[in-house]
Amino acid sequence: MKKKPTAPYPPHKPAAGWDSIRSVAFKIWEETYTGRGVKSLLKLNQPKGFDCPSCAWPDPDPDQVSSFAEYCENGAKAVAWEASKCLVDEKFFHSHSIETLLQKSDHWLEKQGRIARPFIIRPGSDHYVPISWEEAFTIISSTLNALDHPEEAIFYTSGRTSNEAAFLYQCMVRQFGTNNLPDCSNMCHEASGKALKETLGIGKASVTINDIPKAELMLIFGQNPGTNAPRMLSALQKLKANGGKIIAVNPLPEAGLMQFRNPQKPWEWIGKATQIQDLYLPLTINADWALLKALQKILLGYEREDPGSVLDATFIAQKTNGYTEFLKDLDELDQDNLIAATGLSKDSVTEAAKLIKGKRKVIIAWAMGITQHSNAESTIREFVNLLLMLGAIGKEGAGTLPVRGHSNVQGDRTMGIWEKMPDTFLDKLGKAFDFSPPRKHGVAAVDAIKLMQSDKGKVFFGMGGNFALAAPDTQKVFTALRQCTLTVQVSTKLNRSHLIHGETALILPCLGRTERDSTPLCDQFVSTEDTAGRIRMSKGDLTPVSENLKSEVGIVCGLARALLGEENTTDWEGMAQNYDLIRDKIEEVIPGFENFNVRIRQPGGFYLPNGPRNGSFDTPDKKAQFTVNPWPIRQKAPETFILMTIRSHDQFNTTVYGMDDRYRGIKKRDVILMHMEDMKERNIKEGDRLKITSHFAGENRVLEGFKAVPYELPKGTLAVYFPEGNVLVAMDNKSKESLCPSSKYIEVSLEKSMEV
């Protein structure tokens, strides 16, 4: 039988190893002074250093932290990027108009360096000009106080904001009178939080980093750890060394899940790399639900043939509810139809079931390949169903692992950055600060765009991030931001959101994680929460790149006093000088932070309470919930494709460090990944430029001129890079439960672009 030709991409090279070391060295040399860069890396993720400003992967326990290199390639890039030797100053903006800057790439914008001082662009102007901090706060506060209602203002938050800054930020916003607190969670793991909260009682991971090596089996769905959480590979390597197995489920093969060389172990840089995945299931996009139900049916069949060999009947009886209804629904499903929907062979699905059979220590990990679907919550509830069948919750080496993206995105939510915080939180917040918090729910990210579109959202304040590019439906986001009376961005480096601005726009530059945060009292530190719920100290020690920067805490406190007036009784000035006072207030309001100022100073910090980790569930009946989730079938036209957005290895979120997607062998960003047979059927050759048109609810969106690249992915499936692909994501193509955009399921058609 003649073997089918395979695509030239990806090149199937091992992840990490010497290539990572070389890439880090180049970025340090390119972006910053070598001594400054090396000094930062020696403090990165150390118990007395600063938390990585990149991903939220947990640090090892203090006695297991590498004193030399407790970081990954992309974490080092983030540090080099932040420690830039270049400055965006008055001279820069004098030489560059908004019109000129809009023609530059996003990579070029951020590469210009750190923003050196506050800047403003006034109505009718095309240039940012310097402004003092005092005048900036006056303009913001007077504009906000002149609104007809506080709900005309939107206060967005990025994941990198510290716990202390996030807590004060939401407190200021609620004292102002609104719950309009959208954040980046609305666009990534919102579905995880919702599904886990209703089934297990808490919307966070139930495992820690120490559970991973103890697992007998890990299933990884819709995640690319080699790029998005590279330090996860070290934990997976330990799991493999202990005899554990790994099943990878993803439409694209990812280098980090195939072969890995630990960059902290030079003896691994040559010779045979560690094979991470034992079984790879390249299912079709959004067929995860069908795969999970097929696995459940096969495992149930094994159990009925040999009772007690697969399911944990004691756990199910004592710790769960809803099992009878779950079984009834499962029995009504047709196994062959489920397997057919996955695009996988029956043999490969059966092989996966056999790997699961007999295991009790099972972890299921996932990321945005799962959460950015209209039916994400149903899929995540099926993860829980599978784990509950096995009794794989509440024990070492077993449980749920939603792998959060940005550092402290989880901490922001813990601190109250959410448009619908529960009354228990608001009651304690009001008591601690002597005010009555608003109770009406605010807007999440997608609805914030609609509020601005309707002219009812007149002020947009961004606490970090790059909302203009991170949000879906790019052109509508641009239009919405430009309709605002005022836009404000708290930032470290220049990005697209500074150029897509309101009638008046302000840039407020803040300290980075790497930099020393000094007040007249002493040097301060902040805290963060990782994806496993551990709270740790973060203290930078580099000299700030400019004397005109303020900390995030300093910005919030200064603005809060100007906005809320001298009569406001909150001690904004005291908290700006002494962050211990902020942590005292956090302790008053949020459970789990008892004795905060003492415990945060202990090496490694502390874990927040987590019921499922201990086998207890904060649900109405105090049991874990089996659920019944209807088959989430989405219809599409026969001639169309399903496209997903992906990230390259040389980027983190909207920050593009370079053009080299090394693990995929691609060195350009204006590309569309296609199956070779799809290209052949449509007479498309590698390098042909294509017009991509997305279709949703009768509306079309277009991305023009992207080059075709043959790639190993399921037939009928396409991929483009984020954030470029966001222009194709309709705002209403989202989950009805969490409102998370469906960036991994976009129906599109293709045609060749007209030759220029």
N, C-alpha and C positions, 0 to 999 in steps of 0.2 A: 504494500500500500504506500502510495506516494505521500510524503510528509508535507503538511501545509507550510508555506513560507511564514516565517515569523518576522515581526516588525524589528527594525534596527534599534528601537528604543523600548524599554530602558536597557542600558548596557550590562546590567547584572554585575556590578562591582560591589565589593563589601562596603558597608557603611562605616564611618568614623576612621579610626586608625591614623596613619601618617598623613593622609590627605586632610584630615581635620586639623591636625597640628599646623600644617603648612598654611591652610586657609586662615587660621587664627593669627599666625605670625604676620601674614600679609596685611590683614585688616588693622592690626595694631600699628604697623608701620605706616599704612596709608592714612589712617584717620587721626592719630594722636601722636604725642611725643612718646617715644618708647618707654622711658622711665615712668611716665604717668600711667601708661597702659599696663605695664607689668605690675606696678604697685596696686592698681585696681584689681587685677586678676588674683593677686595673692590674698585679697580681702573678700573676694567674691564667694558667697555662700558659706563663709567661715562663721563659727558660732559668735565671734565678737566682731564680725565684719558686716557687710550689707547683703541683703537678699537680692538675688538676680532680678533685674528689671524685665527679663524676658518671660519665660513660661512659669507656670505654677507648680511644677513637679516638686515633690517633697525632698527636703534634704535628709541625708542619713542621720542617725543619732550621733551626738557629738563625738563619741568614742570611735565612730566609724567614718567620720569625715576625712577625706584626703586633705592633708595640710598643704599639698602642692597644687592640686588642680581639681577642686570640687566644682566643676562647671563643664558645660558642653560647648561645642563649636558656636552654636547660635547665641548662647549666653555671653560668650566672649565677644562676639560681634556686637551684641547690644551694648556692652560696656564700652568697647572701642568707639562705637557710634555716638554714645553719650559723652564720652571724654574728648570730643573733637577739639582740634587745635584751631579751627576756624570759627569766626564770629559773624553773625548777621547783625550788623550795627547800622547806625544812621547813614553812613556812607553807602552801604549796600542798598538800602531802600531808596536813597537819593538817585542811585544809578539804575534802579529796576522798578518800572511801573507795574501795576497789577496786570495790565494788558500784556506786557513782556513776560512776566512770570507765568502767566497762564499758558504760554506756549512751551514751557519747560516740562520735562518729565518729573514724575514724583520722586524718582531716585535723585535727580539733580537738585530738586528743592531741598531735600533733607541733607544732602551732601554739602550744602553751603555752610553748615555749622550751627553752633548754639546761638539762640536769640539772646542778645546782650542786655536788653533793657525793654521797658514797656513801650509799645508803639500804638498809634491810633491812625485810622483813616477816616476822614470826616466827609460829610455829604458833598458829592460833586468832585471829590479828589480822586486821583489815580495812584497816589503814593502814600505809603505809611510814613509817619513822622514821629519823632520821640514825644513822650508825654511823661509827666511825673506820676509816681504811684498815687499820690494824694489826689491829683486831678482825675486820674483814671477811676479811682474809687468813687469820687464825686459824680462823675458822669454815669457810671453804672447804677449807683444808688438812686440818683435823681430820676433816671429813666425808668427804673423799676417802680419807684414810688409814684410815678405819674401814670402808671397803667390803670385802667378802669378796674381791673381785678388781678390779684396775684396769679391766677391760673392762665393769664396771658403770657407768663414767663415759663421757659423750659430750662431745666438744670440737668444737663447730661453729665455722666461720669464714665471715665475710662477705667479699666481694670488696674492700672498701675498705681492709682492713688493709695496712700497708706491708710491703715485703720484709723489713725488719729485724725487725718485730714478728712477722710470720708465721713466719720462720725460728726465732726464739727460742720461739715458742708451740709449734710442732711438736716442737722439741727437749725442752722441758719435759714435754710430753705423753708422748713416747716414753721419757724418763727415768723418768717415773711408771710406765710399763709397758703402754701400750696404743697401738694404731694406730686407735682410734676417732676419726677426724678427718674427718667429713663437711664439705662446704662447699657454697656456692651453685652451684658448677660442676655438682654432682650434679643440679641442677634446670634447667640451661640448656644449656651447650655440652659436656657430658660425651660426647655422641655424636660431636661433631666431633673431639675429641681421640682417641677410640678408632679411628674410621674412618681418620683421616689418619695416625695412627701406624702402622697395619698396612699401609697402601698406599704411603705416602711416607716413612715412617721418623721423622716428628715430628708431634706433634699440634697444630701451630700454623700460622698463616698463612704462605704462602710468598712473599708480596708485601709491599712497604713502601708507604708513602703516595706515594713518588716514582714507583712503577710505574703508578699509576692514570692520570695524564695521558698516559702512553705507550701505553696499551692501545688496540687497534683496536676492541675490543668488550668490554663488561662485561655479564654476566648477573647480575641481582640477584633472589634467591629468598627469599621469606618474610621480608622485612625492611622496616621503615619508618624509613629514615634521617632523615627530616624531624623525627621526634620522638626516636628512640632514639640516633642518632649524627649530630646536625645538621651538625657540621663536615665530615662526609663529603660533603655537598652541594657544598662549595667545590671539593673534589677532582674530583667528577663534572662540575662546570662547566668545569674545566680540560680534562678528557677531551673534552668536547663541543667546546670551542674548538679543540682539535687535530684535530677531524674524527672522533673516535671515536663509536661507537654504543652505546646502552644498551637492553637488553631487561629489562623488569620483570615478574616472575612472582609473583603474589600474589592471593588471593581478593578482597581489598579494594583499591580504588584509593586511593593515598596521595598527599597533596598534595605532599610533598617530592619525589616521583618524577615529578610532572607539571610544575609550574612553580616556579621558584626565583628569589628576589631576594636577592643577597648583602648581608647587613646591614652588612658592612664597607665596602661601596661605595655611598655615598648616591646616586650618579647612577643606580643600578639600582632605587631605590625607586619610581620612576615609569616609565611606558612599558612596553614589552614585556618580560615575564619570560623567563628561560631555560627552554626546554622540556628536561627531563632525559631522560625516557624516549622512545625512538623507536618502541618497540612494547610494548604492555601486554597481557599474557596473564592474564586473570582465571580461572584454572583452579579446579576444584573442590578442596576441602580434601583434602590428602594425595595428590594426583594427580601430584606432582612426579616420582616415579619413572617413571610411564608417559610423561610428557612427555619426559624425558631419553632413554628408550629409543626413543621415536618419532623424536626428533631424530638420535640415533645411526644409526638405520636409514636415514633419509633421506640423511644425510651419507655413509654407506657406499655408498648407491646412486649418489650423485654421483661418488664416488671410482671406482667400478667402471666408470662411463661414461667418465670422463676421469682415468686414473691419475695421481696426483701433484698433482691440483688441490685436494684437501681434506686428506688424511691425510699425516702426516709419517712415511713408511716408515722412514727412517734412524733417527729418534729411537726409534720403536717397536722396531726390531731391536736397537739398541745399549743402550737404557736401560730397557727394560721386560721383564716376564715375564707369562705368562698370556694373551697375545693370541689364541692359537689357540682356547682354550676360550671366551674372551669372544666371538669371532666366531661360533663354533658356536651358542652360546646366543642371540645376537642374531638370527641367521638363522632360528631356530625361532619367533620371536615374530611375531605378526600385526600389521602396522602399523595397519590400520583399527581393530582392537580397542584398541590403545594410544591412538590419538587419541580414540576414543569415550570412553575412561575419563577423559580430561582435562576433558571438558566444553567443550572448545574446538573451533572449526571447523578443518577440514583446511587451509583457506587460511591461517589465522593460524599454525598450526604450520609449514606450508611456508615462510611468510614469515620465521619465526624461523630456520629452517634456512638460508635463502638469506643472511641476515645473517651467519651463522656461516661459511658456505662461503668458503674462501680465506683465512681469518684464521688467524694464528699467535700474535698477541698478544691472548690472551683471558683475562680474569679472571672467575672465578665467585665471587660474594659471597653470603653467607646468614646468617641469624640464627635466632631461635627458632621462626619459622614452619616451619622444617625440623627443628630439633633436638628439639622437643617432640612427637615421634611415636613410636609403638612400633617403627616401622621406619626411624627416622632414619638409622641407620648405613648401611643399604642405599642410601638416597637420596644420602648424602654420598659413598659409594663410587662411585656413578654420576656424580657431579660429576667425580671423579678420572678415571674411565674416559673421559669426554668430553674432558677436557683432555689426557689421554695420547694419544688418537687424533689430536689436532691438534698434538701436540708442544708444547703451551702450558704447559710447566713448565720452570723453570731458565733463564728468559730475562727480560729487561726487559719490563714491561708484560704479564706473563702469570702465571697461577697461581691458588692458592686463597686466599680471604679470608673465613674465619669471623669475623664482626664481633662481638667479645666485648662483653658488656654493662657490668658494673660496673668502675670503675677498679681496676686491679691484681688482678682475679680471675685473670688469667693468671699474674701474679707469685706469687700465693699457691701455685699448683700447682708452679711452678718451685722455690719455697722448701721444698717437701715437705709441703704441706697436701694430703694424699691418704691414703685408707685403705689403699692397697696400693702404696706406693712400692717400687721395685725394690731388690734386694739390693745393687746397686752403690752406691746412695745411702746405704742403711742402714750399709753397711760403712764408708764414709767418715765418716758422722755419728758412729758409735761410736768411731772412731779419734780424731776431732777433739775429742770430749768425754769420752773414756775411760769408755765404758759399753757394754753390749750391748743394742742396740735390739731390741724385740720383733719377731718375724717373722710372727706370725699376722695375716692381713689383718683390718682393722677393718670398721666398718659405714659405708655411704654414707647419704645423708639419709633415703631411704625406709625402709631397714632400721633406722636409728636410731629412727624413730617406732615401729616394731614392737618394738624392744628395750625402749623405755619402756612400751609397752602391756602387755608380758609381765611387767612388774615386774623385769626383769633390767637395765634401764637406770635407775639411781637418781639420777644427777646429770647435769644438762644445763648445760654452760657455753657461752655464746654470745659469741664474739669479734666483736661487731658484728652488724648485720643485724636482721631481724625474722622469726625462724624460724616463729613461730606463724602468720603470714599468708603467708610465702613458700612454705611447704611445701604439698603437695597434701592433699586430704581433710581440710579444715579442722577439722571436728568431732572426728575421730579424733586429730588433732594436739593439739587442746585437751585432750582426755581424757588423752592420753599425758603431756603436760607436767605436768598436775595430779597425776599419780600419782608424780612424782619426789619424792625426799626433799629435794633442793636444786636450785634453778635460779638461774643467775647470768647476767646480761646486761651486757656491756661496751658502753656506748652514749653517744651525745651528746644525743639527744632522746627523749622519752617515746614509746613505741609499744605495740602490742597485746601483745607478748611479755612486757612487764613486768606485765601484768594477768592473763595466763594462766600461772600460776606453780606451783611446787612447794610442799611443806609449809613450807619456808623459802625465801625468795627475796632475792637481792641485786642491786642496780643499782650498777655501777662506772662512773662518768662519766669519759670520756677527752677529751683534747684533740682538736680538729678539725684538718683539713689546713691551714686558714687561720691557725692560731694558732702563736705562738712556743713552741718546745719548748726550754726552758732548763734546764740542769743546773748544778751548782756549777762544772763545768769550763768550759762555754761553751754557746752556742746550738747545738743539734744539727739535723741534717737527716736525712731518710729517702729511700728510693728506691722507684720503682714500675716496672712493666713494662707497656707498652701492647700493643694487639692485634697489632702487627707485631713484637713481641719486642725493642723498644728499652727499655733501662734508663736512667732519668733521675732527677735529683735533685729533691726536693720539700722546700721550706723555707718554712713559714708565718712571718708577721711581725706578726700582730695580737696585742694583749694578750689573754691568755685571759679568758674571761667570768667565771671564778671561780678563786680561788687554791686551791681544793680539788680541782682536776682533776689527773690524772696522764696522762702519755703512754701509748700502748699498750705501748711498750717498758717503761716504768716499772711498769705493772701486771703484765706477765708476769714481770719480774725479781723484783718484790716477792713475788708469789705463789709463784714457783718456789723461792725461798729458804725460805719458810714450809712449802711442801709437801715439799720434798726434804731439808730439814734442813741444819744447819750443816756436817755432815760431807761434804756434796756438794761436789765439787771444781770445779764450773763457776763461773766468775767472774761471777756474776749482778750483783753490786754494781758491778764495773768496767764491764760492758757497759751497765748502766743510766745510767752517767755519760758514757760515751764510745762512741758508735755506730760509730766506726771499728773498735773491737774486734769488734763483731758482723760487720761486713763482712769482716774478716780471716778469721773462721770460715766465712762463706759462701764465700769464695774457696777455703778448704781442702776444702770438701765438694762444691761444685757446679761442673761444667765450664762454661767460658765467662766466669767472673768473675775471671780472672787480672788482677792489678794493679787490683783493684776500687776501692780508695780513691783512686787517681790518676785512673782513667778516669771515675768518676762525677762528678768535679769539673770535667770538661770540658763546655763548653756543648753541650747536646743529648745528653750521655751517650754510650751505645754500644749496638750491636746484639749480641744473643746469636748464637752460631753457628746456622745454618739450612741444612742440606744441600740440600733441594729448591730453595732460592733459587739455589743454585749448580749445580744439576743432579746432585747426589749424593744417595743415598738410604740411610739407615741401616736397611735391612731385612735379613733373613737372607742373601739372595743379592745385596744391594747394588744392587737394581734396583727401579724403581717397579712396583707390582703392578696389573695388570688383574684384576678380580674378576667373578665371576658371582653375581648377587643375585636370588633368586627373586621373582616378582611378589608384592608385599605386599598382597594383597587382604584387606580387613576386611569382614565381613558385618554388615549391620544390618537391622532390621525395616523394611518398606516405609513405615510411617507415621511413622517417627522422622526427626529432623534430626541433622546433625552440627554441633556447636557448638565454637567455639574461644574462648580468652581472648585479650584484646588490652589494650594500654596506651593511656591517653589522652595528649594532648599536655601536659597539666598535671600530670604525675607522672613519677617515676623509680623503677622497681621498686615497692616497697610504699609509697614516700613520695608522698603526694598533695599537690601544691602548691595545687591549687584545682579547681574544678568545670568549667573551660572547656576542652573538647576542641576548640580553635579550628579546626583543620584539617578536622575532621569536622562542625563546626557544631552540636555537642551540648554542652549546659551542665548535664547531670545525669549521675550515675554509675549510678543504679538503672534502667538501660535494657537492652533486648535488641534488637540490630540484626537486621532481617528483610528478605527480598526482598518486594517489593510483591505479587507474584502469590501467594506463600505466605500473606501476610496476607489477601488477598482470598478465597482458597480456604477459609480457616478463619474467615471473618467476623471478622477481627481488625482493629481500627482503631488509628490512631496514638494512643498514650496509654493504651490498654487495659493493665490490669495482668495479668501472666501468672504462672502457676505452672510452673516449669521442673523437670522430673524427669529426672535422668541414670540410665542403665541400664548396669550392668557386672557380669558374672558373677553374675547373680541378685540383686544388691543395687541399691537405689534411693537416690538422694540428691536433696534438694529445695532449690531457691532460689525464694522466694515473693515476688510483688508487683513484679516488674520491668516497666517500661513498654515497650511495643512502639514501635520507631522504624523507619520504612521506609528502607532503605539499599541502595546499589548493591553487591550481592554475589551470588554464584551462588545459584540456586534450590536450596532444601534446606539452605542454610547459615545458621548463626546466629553471633552474636558477643556476648559480654559482657565487661565490664572485669575485669582482674586487679587486686587479689587477690580481689575479691568472688566471682568465678566459681570460685575454688579449692575451694569447698565441694562442687562437682559432680565434681571429679576424683578418681576412685577411686585409692587408693594402689597397687593392683596393675595399674592401667591405665598401663603403663610399658614401656619398652624392655627386652627380656630381655638385651640386650648391655650397655648402659650404665646401666640402671635409671632412666633419665631419665623423669619423668612425661609422659604423653601429654596435655598441657594443650591441644593444638591439635586433638584429635580425641576429642570427647566425644559419645556417642550420647544424645540427649535426646528427650523428648516434651513437648508443650505443652498447657496448658488454661488457660482464663481463671480468674483468682483470684476467690474469692467477694467480693462487694461488702461493704465494712465499713460 
